[in-house]
Structures are given as structure tokens and as C-alpha cells.
Amino acid sequence: MSSELTAELREHDFGPLNFLPKPIREPRNALISTVTAWATSFFPSILLSVLIAQIVPDAAHPDFGNASPALLMFAIVVFAPVVETLIMGSVLLILLRLLSPWVAILISAIGWGVAHSSQVPVWGLTIWWPFLVLSTLFVTWRQRSLGLAFLLPMIAHAMQNFPTGLLIATGQAG
């Protein structure tokens, strides 16, 4: 790692997001960063989902229609992570020109929560957390490579969506 990158890592301030694990905040090992991002987003989002289900048991769930299981898996595990990461990263690149990294990340996460809430009101209460982690991963890896900044959150997002995609595709969700 170059000394310029090392200095940049020391200067990069994630403000109130410094509680997130270092592998998400430091672009040192792509595999460890991706797996850490997945675990940091997946398990808390499951806890949020359970909590929200307890508070609002009759809340609506996303309706994925009558698509085939293969199409549902593709849409949830491949298409959504790719498209949403391209949008998220593009917006973050703009926000980072105007705001500090942690403010840009928070705006991104809140924006994704609001966007998903427009489909199903309580969905955004769960979605904001994974997008906080994915946005942090994007901002972190942007220091090393724009390609990795897009790729790693796409992979972590696909990993996040895989179990849910399986449940939806097999008709066991809802």
C-alpha cells in the first residue's frame, strides 16, 4: 500500500460511523471487507426485521408478484444489487464532492430507507442499515479503486439478499 494511501487512511474521518468495523472503513483486504460488510449489514437487519415485526405485526410486505423462482432469485440477488449499487455509488460520488464522508453515507442510507419505504412503509426501517454499511464500504474502497468501490458493495449486497431471495423464491417468506 502506498504511503499516500496510508496517510489518506489516517485522515479519513467517518465521524459518528467510526464504530463500524475497521475492515469496512479501511481498504486493506477486499475479501475481508466484503464479508465483514455482509455480516455487519445482515445480522443487524435481521434483528431490525424481527423487532419491526413485533411492533407492527400486520405491516405490509413487498409484493414480488407471481414471477418464477429463477426470475425472483435473479432480480433479488443479481439485478437489484447491481442497479442499486450503481445508483448508490453515483449519488455518493456527487455527495462526496459536497459533504464529509460520514454525512454523505448517512444521506445515502436515509435516502435508500425512504426509497424502499415508498414501496412498503416499514421496509425502509430495515433497509437503511444495510445501505449505511454498503455506502461506507463504497466510500472506503473509493480511496483505492472506483471499480472495487462499486464491485465490493454489489457482492455484499448480493450476499445480503441471497437468504431473503431464497425464502421469497420458494414461497416461504411473508
N, C-alpha and C positions, 0 to 999 in steps of 0.2 A: 504494500500500500504506500502510495507516495506521501511525502511529508506534507504536501499541500492538502491532501485529503485528511490526514491525521489532524492538522491544525483546524480544518473546517469542522471535523467531528467534535473537537473540543469547543468550538464556538457555537455550534448548532444548539439552540435552546428550544426545547419543547415545552417550556413553561410548566403549566399545571399537568402536562401529559408526561412528565418525567417519571411518573410511577409505572409507566408501561415498561415491559421487559427490555433490557438493552439490545437483544438481537433484533427487535423491531425498530429501535432508534439508532442503531449503528450498522452501516452497510459493510459488514465484515464477511459473513458467510451466507450465501443465498439460500442454501437448503435449511440451515438452522433458522434463519429469519422467517422463511416461509412457513415452516412447521410451527414455530413459536407464534407467528401471527394467526395461524389457523386455530391453535389451541386457545390463544388469548381471546379470539373472537367467538369461537364455537361454544365453549363451555359456559361462559357468562351469558351468551344469548339464549342458551337452553334454559338457564336459571331464570332469566327475564321472561321467557315464554311461559314457564310454569307459574311464575308469580302473577303475570298478567292474566293467565287462565283462571287463577284462583280469585283474582279481584273482579274480573269481567268474564264470568263463565259462559255467557251467551254471546260473546263477541263474534262477529262475522269472521270467516276465514277466507283467504284468497280462493277464487274460483278459477280453476285451470281448464274448465270445460271438459269435453269428452275426448281429448286427444289420446292417441295411442301411448302406451308406456314408453316406447322408444323415443317418440317425439317429446314427451314430457321430460324425460331424462336429458335429452339434447338441449331443450330450451332452458332447463333449470341449471344444468351442470356445465354446459358449454356456452350457449348463446348469451344468457344473462351475465355471467362473469366477464365475458369478452366485451360486450357492448357497454355494460355499466362501468367497467374499469376504463374503457376508452373515454367515456363521458367524464367520469370522476377525475381521471388524470388530466384531461384537457382543462377542466374547470380549475383544478388545483394549480396548474401551471400559470393560469391567469391570476388566481388569488395570491400566489406566492410573489408576484410582482408588486402587489399592493399591500400585503399584510405579513405579519410574522408567521412562521411555520405553524405554530400551535393554533393561532386564530384561524388560519386557512383550513387546518384539519377540522377544527370544531365546526366551522361553517359548512364544510363538506358533509360531515356526519349528520348535522341537523338537517341539511338540505335533503339527504337521502332518506332520513326519517320522515320528513314532510312529504316527499315524493311517494314513498310507499304508503303513507297514511291516506293519500288521496285515493288509493285503490281500496284499502281496508283500514278504517280509522286506527285500530290498535296495532296494526302491523308495524307502523313506524316506531312504536315504543320498543320493539325488539330489534329492528333493523339498524337503528342509529349506532349501536355499539359495534357490530362488525365493521361498519363503514368508518368508524373512528379508528379502528385498528388498521383497516386496509388503507385509509388515507395516510396514516402515519407511515406505513410501510412504503407507500408511493413516495412520499416526501423524503424519507430516509434514503431510499435507493436512487432517487434522482441525483443525489450527490455523486454517485458512481457511474450511472448509465441510464439514459432515458428508456432504452429497451428493457432493462431489468426493472425499472420503476413501473413499467406497465405490466411486464410478464409476472413478476412475483405476486402482486395483488390478484391478478387473474387466477393464478394457481391456488392461492389461499382461498379466494372466493369460491372457486370450483369445489375445493375440499369442504368448505363451509356448507355449500348447497347439496353436496352428494347425499348425505343421510336423509335429508328432507326430500330430495328428489326421489330417492328410493321409496320412501313412505307414500308420497303422492302418486308415483307411477304404479305402485302395487295396490293403490286404493286403501291404504291403512292410515292415512292422515285425515284429520278433520275431526 
